[in-house]
Amino acid sequence: MDINSYLLDFLNTGGNVLWAILLVTIWLWFLIFERYWFFFREYKTQQQSNVKQWQQCADKSSWIATQYRRQLLSELDCMMARNLKLITGLIALLPMLGLLGTVTGMIQVFEVMAYLGSGNPRAMANGVSAATIPTMAGMVISLLAIPFATELDRRYRREKRETASAMPTYS
Amino acid sequence: MKKISFNYAGLSRASLLGLSLFISPNLQADPLKDLYLQVSQEVSEEANHNSEREKKFKAAAGEQKAMLAEVQTELARQEQLREEMQQTFDLNETQLADLSTQLDRRTGNLGELFGVFRQMAGDTEKLLFDSLISIEYPERKAQIEALAATTEVPTIAQMQQLWAMSLQEISESAGVTRFNTEVVKPSGEAYTAEVTRIGTFNIISEDKYLNYSSDTQQLVELARQPDSSLRSTAGDLSQTSGGTPVGFALDPSRGALLGLLVQSPSLVERVQQGKSVGYAIIAVGIFGLLVVIERLIKLASISKKMAKQRKDMEHPSDDNPLGRMLLAYYENKHLQDLDVIGKKLEEVVFKDLAEFRRGLATVKVLAAIAPLMGLLGTVTGMIGTFQAITLFGTGDPKLMAGGISQALITTVEGLCVAIPLLLASTILSSRAQQMSKEVGEQATGMVAQKAVDIASAKA
C-alpha cells in the first residue's frame, strides 16, 4: 500500500475531525517554522540597524530620546511577538479538537448501537477508532509542539532583553 | 278392505229396503217375493264374482312366488359375484403393495434427487429474486418460479435449466455491465436511465448509488447519497468506456451498508437532537461570532487608518490613534514642558487601548461558557436516559438513544462553538496587544520625532 492511500485511509478512519486536526497541525508547524526562519534570517539585520540608529543619536537621555528608544525597541518587539500567541493558542486548541473527535466518535458508536444493538462489537469498532484516533493525534501534536513554542517564547524574551541592554540610555 | 266396503254396501241397501218396508206396511205380498228373488239372485251373482276374484288372486299369488324365486336366484348369483370380486380386489391389493414396494426400491435414488432438486430450486429462486442480475434478465424469474413449483420428478431438461441459471448467476456476478432500465427517484417518479451493475454488489446510475428492493422489484435512488468522493468514483465508472482501469468504492454487503446510510441523521436532524440546550449553544456561538467579526473589522480599519496617517504626518485627522496623538501634541506644544505633553499623550493612548481591548473579554467568556453549556446538555440528556431506564429498563437501547444523542450532540456543539471562539480570541488578543504596542510606543516615538523635526526646522 503506498503512503498516500495509507494516509488517506488513516484520515478517513479518524473521521472528519482528523482533517481539521491535520489542518491545524499544518498551520501550527508553518507558524513555528516561519518564526525560526524570522529569528535566523530577518531579525538580525533589523536588530543591528535599530541598534545602530540608536547609537548614532547624540541625545540619549531626554524625554524625546526615551520615546525614540521605546519606538525602536517596540518595532523589534512587535516583529518578534507576531504569531507567538497564536502558536500557544493552537497548541491549546489541538487537545480540544481531539476531544471533539472523541465525542463525534461516540455518537457514531451509539448510532451503530441504535441500529444494530450492542451485540456487534465489530460494527462499533469504526466509531471507536474515530473516537480514539483524533484524541491521540491532537495530544501527540500538541505535545510535540510545546517544546518549540516554549523555546520560541524564551528566545523572544532573551532577544528583547539583549536588545534593550544593547541600547543604553547613557552615552 | 275391499270386503269391508262390500259389506257396507249391502248393509246400506238392506236398511233402505227396511225403510221402504216400514213406509208401506199395507202393500201386497208380491213385491216381497220379488224382493226375495232379486236378493237371492244378487247373492249368487256376488258369490260368482267372488269366486272369480279368488281364482284371479290365486293365479297372481303363483306368479308372485315364481318372481320371488327368480329374484332369489339373482341375489345368490350377485353374492357370488361379489365374493369373486372381493377376492380379485384382495389379490389386486397385495399385488399393488408388491408393486409399490418394488417401485420404491427402484426409484430410491430418484426420489432423493427430486427432493434435492426442489430444495435447490427453492434456494435458487430466493437468490435470483434478491439478485441484481435479475434486473438485467427479468425473464429468469418466471423460469425459476416454474422450476420451484414443479411437483413431479424433474426432467433432464429442467435440471439443466437450473444448472444453467446457477452458472449464469456465477458468471454474471464477476462482470460489470450496462443496460437501460427503470429507476425510481426518492420522490416517487420513475424514469428510464442507463445503469451500471457491478457484479451482484452494487448498481449505479451516473454518479448515484441505487438500492434494489426485491419486495417491490424496483431500483430506487438512495435518498441520501454517500460522500462526494465516493460518488465521483461511481461517476467515473459510469462514464468509462473500458480499457483503462478506474477505482470504484464498492459496498461488499450488497447494499446493506448503503441502506444504513439513509438512516443516519443529517446535520439538521443532529442539531434538532440537541434540543433547547443545543439551540442555546448555537445562539451563544452566533453572538460570539458576530462580536468577533465586528472586532476584526474595527481593528483592521484602525490599523489601515494608522498606516494612512503614517504616510501623511503633516495632516493629522482624529479618526485614528496616531492622528489623535499628533493633534494632542499640536494643541499642547505651547506648554513647552515635555513631561506635561507626555502625560497628555498618555491620556489619549489610554482611551485607544481601551478601544482595542473592548469585546475581548466577552469573546473569552463566551468561549468558556460554550463547553459548560455542552456539559449542561450532557447532564440533562443523561437525566432523560436514566428516566427512560427507570421506566423501561435497559432492554431496549433505542429508548435510551434520544437522551444519549442529546448528551453527545450538545457536547459536540459546545466544543464546536468554543474552538473557533477560542481561536478568534487568541488572534484578537494578539492583534490588540500588537496594536496597543504600536500606538503606545511607536506612535509616541513618531510624535517625539515630529517634535524634533519641528524644533530643528525652527532653529
Interface residues (C-beta under 8 A of the other chain):
Chain A: S62 W63 I64 A65 Q67 Y68 R70 Q71 L72 L73 S74 E75 D77 C78 A81 R82 N83 L84 K85 L86 T88 G89 L90 A92 L93 M96 L97 L99 L100 V103 T104 M106 I107 F110 E111 M113 A114 Y115 G117 S118
Chain B: L260 Q263 S264 P265 L338 D339 G342 P397 K398 A401 I404 S405 L408 I409 T411 V412 L415 C416 A418 I419 L422 L423 T426 I427 S429 S430 Q433 Q434 K437 E438 G440 E441 Q442 T444 G445 M446 V447 A448 Q449 A451 V452
